Amino acid sequence: AVVSTQSTGYRLSLEWLENFSMANSKRSEASLFEVCIRILGSLVSSYFITKDKILLEKAKEVGDVAMRCYGNGKSRNIPYISLQFWDMNTIRCFDHDERDCLHYTCDPVAKNCSYSFCQVEVAPVGTLGLELRALSYATGDDQYWKAVNRTGNQLLKYATWHGLVSRRLYRDESKFVSSSDVSTGPGVDSYYEYLLKQWAQSNFKATRYKVAYMEAVNGIRDELMVKVRTRGKEVNVLGHRLYNVTVTTELHHLSCFLPATLALGHYYGMPYDHLSLAEDIMRTCYFLYESQPTGLSPEQAIFRFDGLSVSQTENNLRPETIESLFVLYRVTGNPIYREWGWNIFQAFERVSRTCFGYSAVQDVTDVHTALTDKMESFYLAETLKYFYLLFEDDKSVYSLDNIVLNTEAHPLPIMRDYKGFY
């Protein structure tokens, strides 16, 4: 989203955008989830900030493409999760991986595929509500919010396990996959984030999301938190359960979004123990950074009595820990969160910075690690933005009272003049 409209870069971006079209995309395949959170989220958020009509026009174009995955907004409760651009005029929606479907047939000549009994991850279908409701709010077109309402209502009907959902669900049987793991990590993370934020976006009137969120927090605290003493230090690990039975102490960096969500919930009036839990998990997430010789967190690690076992050594410049430091600092004012953030920022500068930007690193356990020559867009959209917000003294900048940040850090307004978009 736009931070300043005064720069040359912003004007050049608008000029480029006038010629942008999803139908002309040179990428043959795209994730509906990524299209909505990155492209649509950026466009509609920037429109609310600038009121430039070209931004809304392009946001509507992207939203209309997304509607194809909902059967043009009419027929699907759970949308298809991938878009494929066959040619200039043909955009097809489908489930990404046919291996996750019991029955799958595809005719490349007819450009037609059929699936049944498919499994899809929860996050890609449960993390579209903020962006598409904001588009309805901006345009007055109710097809977008009605589509995501059907998905949200359908997901809330599914039976949960102590308020928690498994990573995958069956599209055709309307239930979660019981053999799938339960966590707050990949495939499910932003679903929990959006339970809270959809309640907030509705001006705190869509209470069904609040209820589901509070049940989920109780489940996280009771079923996923594990105390581990490692290197003489006791840490509270946000683990995950395999098949709802065995709890592990393996923490994925994606789960480090949770302190931000818990602290934000406390800011909205949730119990103090939510903030306490946020602070516990925050200490553990920071430990992932300070325990490594590079000062950067691995993608995933296992907490053991004899130390930290790094199971995925790369660092992909992810924003979740910085996001949590920002929100916790805004909510508590505790300067330790700025101190930790500064330490991490210096590590990025020291290890990841190149002549032309920043790069993900291959091995955080090696001070001489190679770089991957790849920088995801979220490093600019989220990680650096959260660093900026962490050290911004003016709380009116991205005020937590007026906006919710989508999972790509694009600010969307809390709908004070609520019009039933829920």
Buried (B, 14 or more C-beta within 10 A) or exposed (E): BBBEEEEEEBEEBBEEBEEBEBEEBEEEEBBBBBBBBBBBBBBBBBBBBBEBEBBBBBBBBBBBBBBBBBBEBEEBBBBBBBBBBEEEEEBBBBBBEBEBBEEBEEEEEEEEBEBEEBBBBBBBBBBBBBBBBBBBBBBEBBBBBBBBBBBBEBBBEBEBBBBBBBBBBBBBEEEBBEEBBBBBBBBBBBBBBBBBBBBBBBBBBBEBBBBBBBBBBBBBBEBBBBEBEBEEEEBBBBBBBBEBEEBBBBBBBBBBBBBBBBBBBBBBEBEEEBBEBBBBBBBBBBBBBEBBEBBBBBBBBBBEEEEBBBEBBBBBBBBBBBBBBBBBBBBBEEEBBBEBBBEBBEBBEEBBEEEEEBBBBEBBBEEEBEBBEEBBEBBBBBBBBBBBBBEBEEEEEBEBEEBBBBBBBBBBBBBEEBEEBB
